[in-house]
Amino acid sequence: MSLYPKKGFKLVTIVSFIIVVSIVLTMIISIHSAYNVSKQSLVNNYLSGNYDRAMDLSATTGDLLERIQKSIHSMAEMWKRDGSIDQARLDDLYLTNSEYFNSLTVVRNDFTVTGVAPTSVNLKIGQTLDSDTSRAIVKARDDMVTNPFVGKTGNLVVLVTSPLFDKNNKYYGYIAGTIYLHESNMMQLVLQQDYDSDGSYVYAVDSKGNVIFHPDAAMIGKNIASNEAVWKVIAGLNGSVTYTDNNQVEYYAGYAYNMKSGWGIVSQTPASIINEPLNNLLQSSTLQSLPLLLITLAAGWVLTYLVVRPLHRLAEYSNKMLTEWNSGDLPPVRSATYEIKSLYNSLRITTRQLQTYINKLRNETALDGLTGLANRRNFDATLETWCLDTEPFALIMVDIDHFKRVNDTHGHLVGDRVIQFLASTMRNVSREGDLCFRYGGEELGILLRGCNVTRAYIVAERLRQLVSSTPGPSGQLITVSLGVVVFPEQGDSPNDLIAKADESLYTSKREGRNRTTVFSNEMMPDSYSGPSKH
């Protein structure tokens, strides 16, 4: 009597046992999903919290500067009304506004100090303040807040100034309230926050990226414009970002720009703050799942062994066919499972047909025959896939200038070698993960993964300069024109990106060739209504 039925067991009778393995996978996926969801929630909370904090402090700082400016302006109005401010009154004004200023100074338009309070300040009446900052104040003749600078007193200071005019509107000079950045001042009281519990802190920068407030006093006066949060905020942006500083410390930062002063406020928290709660979550979830995991894993492995082994042999053969399509006949597989036996017979019959199909598909390569770059079909498929993702990228379209002249002068064989030369140069400037492609004729391009507009322009310019400075196959220098467009800021569909990259390319052509043009909305014709929906 045969051990197995003639037709074998149906796989459905075994699947009930394989469910054990599914439970294991479900548990792992659940723990992983909970971890990722919790992590993203924590990150979003810190980014949102720091953004809100930065916006609030930016508004508060702006209001404070406005009050300080009004205070200085009222002193200037007092000068205009009375014709002067004597030392006693200047001392009274300083005492009244000492919460705002570390000192008050009156400077004539020839840069001579005519009044200072308190008198203990290391400035003397009659002293000359002929500095770049003082000259800029005299030239402006308007209310202003200066960028930080080292004053005559040796302190790093910010001046809040107002011009002095007499009753006949004759310009006398200016009055300045001085804020010493390294000493206690109202700005510090506004920005100083106690976030020791989670490591968060706030700092402020001026319009050039110089630190004007920081919990670490040693940082005041330093330029940190290369910091991602800083260069965004001094560009006038508000938002939040996860970035890594020069010390390789990751932060969740919110930033806000203050239009009244041109200063930026950044509130940030070390990314390591989320490690402990996430690790606790992972440990507790794992410990709770471990007993059931061990039981189901043991049972599932024993009960599925007979099914997995023949399937594994069939899978190995299938994988071998992918790399070695002419892999010979299907090896014998013994199994008591009905579905596996049926699958084996079907694979054995279709193996030769599949090998024929694979051979045909391999002949339809995704590469351009002349350059070895991705062809148009490959480019279209890649562009469509990237557009479905959320990762930013850039598209550079490249066209050889006066290519017809090359063909007419040197022949099409030399023209082909010129295209190959450009393709080789494109590979040299691209990175692993980028896609160099031939769009058609003498028009080629590069898809740059994870690339912003600044880097895309740098790559395009590097390619243009390399081509224009390297003798080509024709024995002469050739030039190229390039157009750059960035996803998703400037386009979010393949047709839109291609149209805008082409428009940028043609702008380079129209404006003299041998140049790179980054797309802007002004380039598109008035009749343009977006990419085709078909």
SEFI-858983 format. One record per residue: x, y, z of N, C-alpha, C, O, CB in turn; residue in three letters. Coordinates in steps of 0.05 Angstrom, whole numbers, plus 5000, padded with zeros to 4 digits. Glycine has a CB too. Layout:
BEGIN
XYZXYZXYZXYZXYZala;...
//
This chain:
BEGIN
501749765000500050005000501850255000503650275016498150005025met;501250434982502850684980502350865004500150885014502250834954ser;504550995013504351175036502751425029501351525046507151255046leu;503051515005501651754996499451694976499751504960503751954984tyr;497251844976495251804955496451864928498452004925492851994960pro;495151744908496251774881496452064873498452134860494551614861lys;494552224879494652504871495952684892496252924887491852604866lys;496752574915498052724935496152884952493752904946499952914922gly;497152994974495553154992495053434980496853534966496853185020phe;492753544984492253814976493754014994493853975018489253874975lys;494754214982496354414997494654555018495754645039497554614979leu;492054575014490354715033490354585060490054715080487554735022val;490854315060490954175086493454245102493554215126490753875082thr;495554325087498054395101498154695108499554765127500454325082ile;496754855093496855145097495955215126497055405138495055295077val;494155055137493255105164495555105184495555245204491054905173ser;497454925178499854915195501755145189503155255207501254645192phe;501955225165503755435157502855705169504355895171503955465126ile;500255715177499255965189500956035214501156265222496255935197ile;502055825227503755875250505956065243506556255257504855615261val;507256015220509356185210508356465205509656665210510756075185val;505956475194504756745188504356905214504657145214502056705174ser;503656755236503356895261505957025270506057245280502256705283ile;508156865266510756975273511457225258512257425269512956755268val;510957205232511557445215509757675223510657905223511157375185leu;507257615229505457835237506357965262506158215265502557725240thr;507357805281508357925306510758105301510858325312509057695326met;512558005284514958175278514158425264515158645271516858015260ile;512358405245511458645230510058835248510359085246509658565206ile;508458725266506958905285508859055303508459295307505058735302ser;510858915313512859055331514359265315514759485324514858845343ile;515159185291516659375274514959625267515859845267517659245248his;512359565260510559785253510159975277510160215274507959685242ser;509659845300509260015324511760185330511460415338508659835348ala;514060065326516560215330516760455311517260675319519060025326tyr;516260405285516460615265514360835270514961075267516260505237asn;511960745276509760945281510461115305510061365305507060805284val;511360985326512061135350514461325345514461555354512760945373ser;516361225330518661395324517861645308518561865314520761245308lys;516161595287515361825270513662015286513862255282513761725246gln;511961905304510262085321512062255339511562495342508361915337ser;514062135351515862285369517362505353517562725362517862105383leu;518362425330519862615313518062845305518863075307520962475288val;515562785296513762995288513063175311512763425308511162875276asn;512763065335512063225359514363425365513863655371511563045383asn;516863325364519063505370519463715348519963945354521663345373tyr;519063635323519363825301517164045303517664285301519163695273leu;514663955308512464135311512764315335512364555334509763985312ser;513564195358513964355382516164555379515764785388514664165406gly;518364485367520564675363519864895343520665125346523064535354asn;518264825323517365025304515565225318515865465315515864895280tyr;513565125334511765305348513365485367512765725370509565145363asp;515265365381516865515400518465735386518665965395518765335416arg;519665665363521265865348519466085338520266325339522665725325ala;517066015328515266225319514366415341514366655338512766105306met;513766305364512966465387515266655396514766895401512066285411asp;517666545398519866705406520666915386521567135392522266525413leu;520266845360520867035339518967275341519767505339520566905311ser;516367215346514367435349515067595374514867845374511567315351ala;515767465396516367605421518867775417518968005427516867405444thr;520967665404523367815398522768055381523868275386525467635385thr;521168015361520468245343519068465359519568705355518668155321gly;517168385377515768585393517668725411517468975415513468455409asp;519568575423521568705441523268905426523669125435523268485454leu;524168825402525869015386524269265378525369485377526968875361leu;521669225373520069445366519769645390519869885386517269355357glu;519469525414519269705438521969845442521970085449518569535463arg;524169695439526769825442527170045422528170255429528969605440ile;526369985397526770195376524970435382525870665378525970075349gln;522570395392520870615398522070785421521871025422518070525406lys;523270645440524570785463526770965453526971195461525670585483ser;528470865435530671025424529471255407530471475408532570845407ile;527371185392526271395374525071615391525171855383524071265356his;523871555414522771765431524971945442524572185447521171645455ser;527371835447529571995456530372185434531072415439531971815465met;530372085409531072265386528972485383529672715377531172095360ala;526472425388524372635387524772835409524273075406521572505389glu;525672745432526272925455528573115447528473345453526972765480met;530573005433532773175424531773385405532473625406534972995409trp;529973305386528973495366527373715379527473945371527273345345lys;525873635400524273835414525874035431525474275430522173705432arg;527873935445529474095464532074195452533374365464529973945489asp;532974075429535474165417537874015428540074035416535774455421gly;537673875450539873725461538873555484536673585493542173925471ser;540673375493540173215517542573235534544773135527539472905510ile;542273375557544673405574545273145589543772955588544273635595asp;547573145602548572895615546672795636546272555639551372945627gln;545472975651543672885672541172745661540372535671542773125689ala;540172865639537772745627538572475614537072285615536472925607arg;540972475601541872225589542172005609541471765604544472265574leu;543172075633543371875655540571785664540171545669544871995679asp;538671975665535971895673534771705652533471505658534172145676asp;535171775626534171605605535371325606533971125601534671725577leu;537971305612539171045614537970885637537370655634542271075618tyr;537671015661536570875684533770775678532970555686536571055708leu;532170945663529470875657529370635638527470465639527971105644thr;531270615620531270405599533570205603534270065584531570535572asn;534570185627536870005631536069705628537769535623537970045659ser;533469655629532669375624533069305594533369075587529669335631glu;533169505577533569465549536469475541537469315525531969655533tyr;537969675552540669735542542769705563542169725587540670025531phe;545169645554547469655572548669935573550169995592549569445563asn;548170095553549170375553547670525532546370415514552270385548ser;547770795534546770985514549071165505550671245521544371155526leu;549071215479551271385467550071575447548371505431553471205454thr;550971825448550272025428552772085411554872145422549172295442val;552472065385554772095367553972305346551872295334555471825353val;555872495343555472705323555972595295557172385292557272955329arg;555072745274555472645247558372635237558872535216553872815228asn;560172755253563072725247564272495264566672475266564572985252asp;562472325275563172085290564472135317565671965329565171915273phe;564072375328565072445354562972385375560672465372565972745355thr;563772255397561972195419561372455435563272585444563071975438val;558872525437558172775452556572715477555972895493556572955434thr;555872455482554472385506554572085510554371935491551572475505gly;554871995535554971705541553971665569554571815588557871595537val;552371455572551371375599551171075599550170945580548571515604ala;551970955621553171085645555971165639557271075620553070885669pro;556971335656559771445652561871225657564171265651560271675670thr;561071005669562970795675563670635649565570475650561870605695ser;562170675628562770545603565570635592566270865596560570595582val;566970455580569670515569569470675544570670605524571170255565asn;567970895545567771095523567871365535566771415557565071055506leu;569271555521569571825532568372025513568471985488572571885536lys;567272235524566272455507568572575492570672625503564772675525ile;568172605466570272705449571772485434573272535415572372865465gly;571272235442572472015428571171975400568772035397572171755445gln;572771885381571771845354570971555349572471375356573871935333thr;568571515338567571245331567371225301565171175290564871195344leu;569571255287569571245258569970955249572070875239571871425245asp;567870795252567970515244566070465221564470645213567170325268ser;566170235209564370165186561470185196559770285181564969885175asp;560970085220558270085230557270375234554970445227558069935256thr;558970545246558170825251557770975225555871125222560370965268ser;559470925205559071055179556470965166555071135154561470995161arg;555770705169553270605157550870735171548870795157553170305160ala;551070785197548870905212548471195203546271285198549370895242ile;550671345201550571625192549571645164547971825157553371755194val;550371455147549471465119546471405117545171525101551071265102lys;545471215133542671135131540771355141538671395129542270885148ala;541571495163539871705174537071605179535071745173539871955156arg;536871365190534271245195534471055219536670985227533271085170asp;532170985231532270785252533370525242532770435219529370735264asp;535070395257536170135248537169975272537670075294538470185228met;537369715267538669525286541069405271540769285250536669295295val;543469435282545869355269546369055273545168925291548269505279thr;547968945255549068675260551168685282552268895287550268555233asn;551668465295553668455317556468545307557268485285553868175329pro;557768695324560568775318562068825345560768855365560669025300phe;564668825343566268885367566669185369567869305351569068735366val;565569295391565769585394568369685406570169525412563369675410gly;568469945410570770065423571269965451573569975461570570375423lys;569169875463569369775491570469495491571169385513566769785505thr;570769365468571769095467569568885469570168645468573769045488gly;567068975473564868795475563668735447563868895429562668905494asn;562468495445560868435421558068555425556668475444560668125416leu;557368745408554968905413553168915389553968865367555869195421val;550668985395548669055375547669335382547069385406546368845374val;547469505363546469785367543569805357542969715335548269995354leu;541869935373539170015364539270325363539570455383536869915384val;539070435338539670715334537270875323535370755312542070755316thr;537371135327535471315315536871575308538571665324532971365335ser;536271695285537671945277536872185293534572195303537271995247pro;538572375296538072625311537872865292539772925278540272675333leu;535572995291535073225275534173455294532873415314532973175253phe;534973705286533973925302531274015291530173885274536074165301asp;530274235301527574325293527474405264525374395252526774555310lys;529774475253529874545224530574305207531274325183531974765220asn;530374065219531073815205533873795195534473665176529173775182asn;535673935209538473915203539573675218539173645242540074175211lys;540973505204541973255215544373305234546373425226542773055193tyr;544173215259546273245279547972995281550373015282545073325306tyr;546772765282548172515286546172295294544072275282550372535308gly;546772135313544971925321545271865351547371915363545371675304tyr;543171745362543271635389542971335388541271235373541071765407ile;544571195403544670905401544370775428545670845447547270805388ala;542570575430542470405453544170155448543870035427539470325460gly;545870095467547869875463546969625478546369635502550669965472thr;546969405464546369145477548868975476549768895454543968995463ile;550068915499552468745501551568455500550168355518554068805526tyr;552368315479551368045474552467855495551267645500552067945447leu;554867905506556067725525555267795554556067655573559067735523his;553567995557552668065584549668035586548268005566553468355591glu;548568055610545668015614544168245601544868475603545068015645ser;542068175586540468375573537668265569537168025573541668455545asn;535768435560533068355558532668135537530967965539531368595550met;534368145516534167935495534667665507533367465500536167995472met;536667645524537267395537534867295554534267065555539767405554gln;533567485569531367415586529067305569527567125578530367655602leu;528667405545526567315528527167035516525466855515526067505505val;529666995507530366755493531366525512531266295505532566815473leu;532266605536533366395554530966225564529166325576534866525578gln;531165965558529065785566530365545580532665475575527465685542gln;528965425599529965205614528964945602526664855608529165225644asp;530564825585529764565572531764345580532164165564529664605542tyr;532964365603534964165611533863885611535363695608536164235638asp;531263855616530063595619530263425593530563185595527163615627ser;530163555570530363405545532663495527532863405505527763415530asp;534263675537536563765522535963975501537764055485537863535508gly;533464075499532764275479533964545487534364605511529664295476ser;534464715467535264985473534765165449534265065427538364995480tyr;534865425453534265625433536665795428538165865447531865795441val;537165865403539266065397538266245375536366185360541865925389tyr;539566475372538766675352541166755335543366765345537466925365ala;540666815310542766905291541867155277539467205274543466675271val;543867305268543167545252542967465223543067235216545367765256asp;542667665205542067615177544467485163544067385140541367875163ser;546867485174549167365162549867095174551766965166551567545164lys;548267005193548766745206550566765230551566555240550066565186gly;551067005241552767035265550966995289548667095291554067325266asn;551966845309550366785333550167035350552267155357551666545348val;547767115357547367345375546267265402546267415421545467555362ile;545267025404544566905430544966605429544166475409541666985438phe;546066495450546466205452546866135481548166285496548866105434his;545665915491546165835519549165805525549965845548544765575525pro;550665715505553565695508554765965500554966025476554765455491asp;555666125519556666395513558966385493559366585479557466535538ala;560466175492562766155474561866155445563466215427564365905480ala;559366095440558366085412557566355402557366395378555965895410met;557066555420556166815412558366955395560666965402555466995436ile;557567055372559367185353560367005331561467095311561667295368gly;560066735334561066555314559066545290556666575294561466275326lys;560166495267558466475243557866175238559666015234559866595218asn;555266105237554465825233552565815210550565665210553165705259ile;553065975189551265985166551065725151549165675136552166205147ala;553065545154553065285141551065095153550364895141555765165140ser;550165155178548164985191545564995175544665215168547765095221asn;544464765169542064755152539764925162538565065146541164465148glu;539164905188536965065199537565365196535765525192536464985228ala;540165435200540965715199540765835171539666045167543765755210val;541865685151541865805124538965825113538365985096543565645105trp;537265645123534465675115533065915128531566055115532965415122lys;533665955154532266175167533266445159531766635157532466145198val;535966465153536966725144536166785115536467005105539966745147ile;535166575101534066615074531166705076529866745055534266355058ala;530166745100527466845104525266625106522966685102526767025081gly;526166375112524266155113523466095141524866145160525465905100leu;521065975144520065865170519565575165518465495144517566025180asn;520165405185519565125182521064955203521865055224520365035155gly;521264695197522664515214524364325197523764275174520664355232ser;526464215209528264035194529763855213530263935236530264205177val;530363615204532163435218534863465205535163405181531063145218thr;536863535220539563575208541663485226541263445250539963875200tyr;544063455215546463365231548463595230549163695208547663105219thr;549463685254551363905254554163815249554663575243551164045282asp;556064005250558863935244560063735263562063615257560464185244asn;558863705287559863515306558463245303558763075321559563615334asn;557063205281555562955275553462895296552862665302557562725274gln;552263105308550063075326547463145311547263365299550463255352val;545562965312543063005298541063165315540863115339541762745289glu;539563355303537663515318535063525303534863505278538763805322tyr;532863565319530263635308529863935314529664015337527963455321tyr;529864085292529964385296527564515283526664435261532564495284ala;526464715296524564895285525765175282527265255300521964905302gly;525165315261526465575256524365775247522465705233528765555236tyr;524766035254522966245247524466495241526366565256520866295270ala;523666635220524966885211523467125221520967125219525266885180tyr;524867325232523567565241524167795221526467875218524567645269asn;522067875207522468075186523268355197524568505183519868105170met;522468415222523068675232526068715236527168935232521668725259lys;527468505244530268535250532068385230534468445229530868435277ser;530968205214532568035197533967815212535667675201534568205182gly;533167775237534367565254532867305251530467305242534567645283trp;534067085258532766825258532966695285534966715299534066645237gly;530766555293530666415318530566115312528866025296528166505335ile;532265955325532365665321531965535348533365595368534965575308val;529965355350529565195374530064905366528864805347526565235386ser;531764765380532464495372532764305395533364385418535064495355gln;532364045389532563825409534363605398534063535374529763715416thr;536263495413537863275404536163035396534362965410539963195425pro;536662915372535062695363535362455382533562275382535962615335ala;537462445397537862215415535762205437535562005452540662235428ser;534162425440532162435461530062215458528762125477530762705461ile;529662115432527561915428528561635431527061445430526361955400ile;531161595435532361325436531261165460530460935457535361345437asn;531161295483530361145507527461055505526960815510530761325531glu;525461225499522761115497522360905475520860725479520761345493pro;523860945453523560745432524760475440523660265435524960845406leu;527060485453528360235463526560095484526259855484531060295475asn;525360255501523460135521521060005507520259785515522460355541asn;520060135487517760025472518559765458517159565460516760225451leu;520959765446521859525432522359295451521559065445524459585417leu;523559355474524059145494521459025505521158785507525759255516gln;519659195513517159095524515458935504514358725511515459325535ser;515359025479513958885458515158615453513758415449513759045432ser;517858605452519258355446518858155469518357925464522258405442thr;519158245494518858065517515957955518515657715525519558215543leu;513958115512511258025513510657815491508957645495509358255511gln;512057845469511557665446513257415446512757225431511957825420ser;515457415461517457205460516356925466516856745450519657265478leu;514756885487513756615492512156495469512756275460512056605517pro;510256645459508556545437510256515412509856335396506256735432leu;512156695408513956675385515456415385515656285364515856905384leu;516556335407518156085409516455835404517255655390519556065436leu;514055835415512255605412511455575382511655365371509755635430ile;510455795371509555785343511755735324511355595303508156035336thr;514155835330516455795312517255495310517755395289518955965321leu;517355365334518055085334515954915320516654745304518354985364ala;513454965326511354805313511254855283510954675267508654875325ala;511455105276511355175247513655055231513254965209511355475244gly;516055055243518354945229518054645223518654555202520954995244trp;517154505244516754215241514654145220514953975203516054085268val;512354285222510054225205510354315176509054205159507554345217leu;512054515171512354615144514854505130515254565106512454915144thr;516454355144518954255132518454105106519854145086520454085152tyr;516553915107516053745084515153915059515653835037513953535090leu;513754135065512754305043514954485033515254535009510354465052val;516554595051518554805044520754685027521754805008519754925069val;521554435034523954325020523554294990525254384975524554055032arg;521354164981521054144951520654414938521554464916518753964945pro;519154594952518754864941521455004939521955154920516855024959leu;523254964958525855084958527454994933528855154920527455024983his;527254734927528654634903527654754878529154824860528454324902arg;524954784876523754914853524555204851525055314830520754884853leu;524655344874525455624875528355654866529055844852525055744903ala;530055474875532855484867533155464837534755604825534555274881glu;531655274826531755244797530755494783531955584763530154994788tyr;528555614793527455854781529556084783529856234763524855934795ser;530856114806532856324809535256274790536356464779533856334838asn;535956014786538155954769537456024740539156114725538855654770lys;534855994733534056064706534256364701534756454678531155974701met;534056524722534256814719537056904712537457094697533356954745leu;539056754722541856834717543156654696544956744681543456814743thr;542156404694543156214674540756094660539955864665544955994687glu;539756254641537156174629537355904615535255764613536256374609trp;539655824605539855564592540855364613543055254610541855574568asn;539255314634540055164657539354864655539554724675538855274681ser;538454774632537854494629535154414639533454594645539954324644gly;534554154639531954054647531454094677533354114693531653764640asp;528954114684528154134712528953884727528253664719525154194714leu;530353914750531153674765528753544778526753684783533253754787pro;528853284784526553144796525953244824527853294839526952844796pro;523453274831522553364857520553164867518453114854521453654857val;521053044891519152864903517553004925518753124943520652614914arg;514952984923513253114943510652974944509652864924512853414936ser;509452964968506852844972504653054969502252984972506652714999ala;505353304963503353514961502353534932503853554913504553784970thr;499753544930498453554904499253794888499953774864495353544907tyr;499154024900499754274886502654284877503254384855499054514904glu;504454184894507354184886507854004862509254074844509054104910ile;506553774863506853584840505753714814507053684793505453324846lys;503453844816502353974793504154204783504554244759499554084799ser;505254354802507054574795509554464781510554584762507854734820leu;510554244792512954124780512454044751514054104733513953884796tyr;510253914746509553824719509254064700510154064677507053654718asn;507954284710507554524694510254654687510654734665505754714708ser;511954674707514654794703516254634683517654744666516154824729leu;516154374685517654204667516854244638518454244620517453914674arg;514154274634513154314607513854584596514554614572510154274606ile;513654794613514055064604516955164605517555384596512355254620thr;518855004615521555094618522855174592524055384589523254874631thr;522455004571523655064546522455324533523855484521523354834526arg;519755354537518555594526519555844541520056054529515455574529gln;519755814567520756044583523556124576524256354575520555974613leu;525255914571528055974562528056134536529656314532529655714560gln;526256064518526056214493525156504497526256684486524056064474thr;523156534515522156804521524356974534524657204527519756784538tyr;525756854553527857004567530057094547530957324549529156834589ile;530756914528532756994508531757234492533357414485533356754490asn;529157224485528057444469528057714485528757924474525257374460lys;527357694511527257934527529958054532530258294533525957864554leu;531957874534534757984538535658134513537358314516536657754544arg;534658054490535458204466534158484465535258664452534658044441asn;531958514479530758774480531858934504530458984524527558754483glu;534359004502535759124524534659404531533459534514538759144517thr;535159474555534359734565536459954560536160174569533559724594ala;538659884546540860064542540860174513540160024494543559934549leu;541760414510542160534484544560404470546660374482542460834486asp;544260314446546360164432548760324426550960214425545260054407gly;548560584422550860754415552560824439554960814439550060994400leu;551160914460552561034483552860844507554660884524551161284492thr;551260644508551260474532549760594555549660474577554060414540gly;548560834551546860954572544060834571543360684553546761264568leu;542460904592539660814592538260934567538761164560538260894618ala;536560774554535060874531532561024540531961044564534460644512asn;531061114520528661274526526661124543525461234561527461374500arg;526260864536524260704551525060674580523460704598523960424538arg;527660624584528760594612528360864627527560864650531760514611asn;529061084613528761344626525861404634525361494656529861564607phe;523961354615521161404621520161244645518761344662519461334596asp;520960984646520060814668521260914694519960914715520860524663ala;523860984694525261074718524061334728523561374752528261104714thr;523561524710522461784717519661754729519061884749522261964693leu;518061574718515361534729515461414757513961484774513761354710glu;517361224761517661094787518561304808517461314830519660864786thr;520561464801521561664820519461874827519361974849523961814808trp;517661934808515562134813513562024833512162184847514162214787cys;513261764835511361644854512561634882511061604901510661364845leu;515161674884516461674910516461964921515862154907519361564908asp;517161984947517262254959520062364960520362594968516162234987thr;522062214951524762314953525262524931524562474908526862084950glu;526462744937526962954916529162854897530862694903527863214929pro;528962954872531062904852531063124832529263294832530562624838phe;533063124815533363334795533663204767534762984765535763514801ala;532763344747532963254719534663464704533963704703530163214705leu;536863374691538563544675538263444646538863214640541563534684ile;537363624628537363554599539763694586540363924592534663654586met;541163544569543563634556543363614526542463404516546063474567val;544163824512544063814483546763924472547764124481541663984472asp;547863784452550363874440549864114421548164104404551763634424ile;551364324426551064564409552164524381554364404378552564804423asp;550664614362551564604333552364314325554364284312553864794328his;550764114334551563834327551263784298552863634287549763644343phe;549363914284549163874255551663954241552463834221546764034244lys;552964174251555464264239557664054241559264014223556364524252arg;557663904264559563694268559163474247561063374234559463574296val;556563394244555963184224556663274196557763124180553063104226asn;555863524189556363614162559363644156560263604133555063884158asp;560963714177563863764172565463504174567163464157564863964193thr;564863334193566563104198565162834192566562634192567363104227his;562662834186561262584180559862474205560462544227563162384169gly;557962294199556362184221557861994239557161974263554062034209his;560061864230561561694247562861854269562961774293563661534232leu;564062084262565262264282563062374300563462404324566862494268val;560762434288558462534304557662334325557062404348556062594287gly;557662074318557061864337559061854359558361824383556861594324asp;561661894352563761884373563562134391564262114415566561874360arg;562662354381562162594397559962534418560262604441561362834380val;557862404409555662324428556762134449556162164473553362194413ile;558461944441559661754460561461904480561661834503561161534445gln;562962104470564762264487563062404508563862414532566362464470phe;560862524500559162654520557962464540557862524564556762804505leu;557162224531556162014549558261944570557561904593555261774533ala;560761904561562861834580563362054600563761994624565461784564ser;563262304592563662524610561362544630561762604654563862794595thr;558862484621556562484640556962274661556262324685554062434624met;557962034654558461834674560361934695560161864719559461574662arg;562462084687564462174705563462374726564462384748566762304690asn;561362524719560362724738557962624754557062764773559562984723val;556962384747554662284762555562094784557762004785552762144743ser;553662034802554261864825552861594821551161564804553361994851arg;553661404838552161154838549361204848548861334868553660944857glu;547461094833544661144839543361344820540961354818544361234867gly;545061514807543961694787543561544760544661324757545961934782asp;541961654742541361514717542161704694540861914690538361434715leu;544261624679544961764655543461634632543361384630548061764650cys;542261794614540561674592540961834567541762064566537661674601phe;540261704545540161834519537161874512535661684509541561674496arg;536362124510533562194505532862154476530662084469532962474514tyr;534762214458534362194430536262374415536662604423531462254422gly;537362274392539162434376541562524393542962364405537762674365gly;542062794393544362894408543463004435544963144449545663114393glu;540962934443539963034469540162804490539062584486536963124466glu;541662854511542062664533541262794559540363024560545062574533leu;541562644581540762754606541662584630542662364627537762794607gly;541162704654541862564679539562604698538562824702544562674691ile;538762384712536962394735538662374760540062174763534762164734leu;538562574777540162584801538462524826536762694833541562864804leu;538762294838537162214861537862374886540262434891537461914867arg;535862454902536362594927537862854924539562924940537862414946gly;537163004903538863244896537063494897534863494886540063204868cys;538163704909536663964909537764134885539564044871537064114935asn;536564364882537164524859540064624859541264664838535264764857val;541164684883543864774884545864564874547564624858544564854913thr;545564324884547364114875546964044845548964004831546963854892arg;544464044836543963984808545364194790546464124770540963984803ala;545264444798546564654782549564604783550864644762545864924793tyr;550664534806553564484807554364254789556364274775554464424836ile;552864034789553463804772553263884742554963814726551563574778val;551164034736550764124708553164294699554164264677548164274704ala;553964484716556164664709558764504706560364564689556364884729glu;559164314724561564154722561664004696563763984683561763954746arg;559363884687559263744662559863934639561363874621556563614658leu;558564174640558964364618561864444615562964464593557164614622arg;563064504638565864594638567764374629569764424614566664694665gln;567264124637568963904628568763864598570863834585568163644643leu;566363874588565963834559567364064543568764014523563063824552val;566964304552567964534537570964574539572164714523566664794546ser;572264434558575164464562576664214553579164204555575764524591ser;575264014543576563764534576163724504573863714495575463514550thr;578363704488578063664459576463404454577063194466580863644446pro;574563424436572863194430573963024407576063084397570063284424gly;572462814399573362644378573762784351575262694334571362414374pro;572463014347572763164322575363314322576063444301570363354318ser;576863314344579363464345578963754354580863904357580763464319gly;576463824358575764104366574164094392572963884399574264254344gln;574064314406572464334430569464354422568764494403573264574447leu;567764214436564964244432563764364458565064364479563563974425ile;561364464456559964574479557164454481556164344461559764884478thr;556064474504553364364509551664574523552664744538553364104525val;549064564518547164724533545564544551544864324544545264884513ser;544864644575543564474595541164624607541164864610545564394617leu;539164464614536864554629536364384654536664144653534364554611gly;535664514676535464384702532664434713531664654713537664474722val;531364214723528864244737528864054761530163834759526464174718val;527564124783527663974808524963874816522964024815528964144830val;524763624824522363504835522463514866524563454877521963204825phe;520263584880517663644869517063944867514964024858515563514886pro;519164114875518564404876517664514849515964694849521064544887glu;518864424827518364544801516764364783516164444760521064614788gln;515964134791514363954775513963694790515763604804515763904748gly;511563574787510963334802510063104784509062904794508963394823asp;510363134757509662914739511762894718513163084712506862964727ser;512062664705514062624684513762834662515762954653513962344672pro;511262864651510963054629511663334637512863484621508063034619asn;510863414661511363684670514363734673515463934664509963734697asp;515763534685518663564689520163574662521963744658519763334705leu;519363404643520763394617520263664602522063774590519763164599ile;517763754603517064014589518664244601519664414586514064064591ala;518964254627520364474640523364454636524764654634519664494669lys;524364204636527264164631527864254602529964374597528063874636ala;526164174583526564254555526464554552528064674538524464124537asp;524464684566524264974564526865114575527765304563521865074579glu;527865004597530365114608532665074589534365244585531064984635ser;532764834575534864774556534664964532536665074523534664484546leu;532265014523531965194499532565474507533465634490529165174488tyr;532065554532532865814542535865844540536866054532531865864570thr;537365634548540265634546541165674517543065814511541565384557ser;539665534498540265564470539865844460541465964447538565364453lys;537465954468536766224458538666434469539166634456533966284466arg;539766394493541366604506544366564500546066684514540966594536glu;544966414479547766404470549166134472551466114464549366594486gly;547765924481548965654484551265654504552065854515549965564456arg;552265404508554465354527553765484554555365634565557165474516asn;551465414564550665524590548565334603547365174590549565814588arg;548265374629546265214645544065404654544565624664547665074669thr;541565314650539265474659537565304678536765084671537665574635thr;537065414702535265284721532465384716532065624713536165334750val;530465214715527765284708526665494727527065474751525965044707phe;525165684716523465864732520865894718520665854694524866134737ser;518765954734516065964722515766174700514066144682513966024744asn;517466374701517266584680517966474652517366604632519166814687glu;519366244651520166134625517866034608517866044584522265914629met;515765924622513565784608511865994593511366204604511865614627met;510965924569509266114554506566154568505765984584508766014526pro;505266384562502666444575500566234570498866194587501666714566asp;500766094547498765894540499165634554497565454552498765854511ser;501465604568502065344581500065294604499865464622504965334592tyr;498765074605496865004626497464754640495764634653494064984614ser;499964674640500764434654501164194636500464214612498764364676gly;502063974646502663744630500063614620497963654632504363544645pro;500363454599498063304589497063104609498662984624498863164563ser;494463064610493262874629493062594616492262404629490462964637lys;493862574591493562314577496062144582496261914572493162344547his;
//
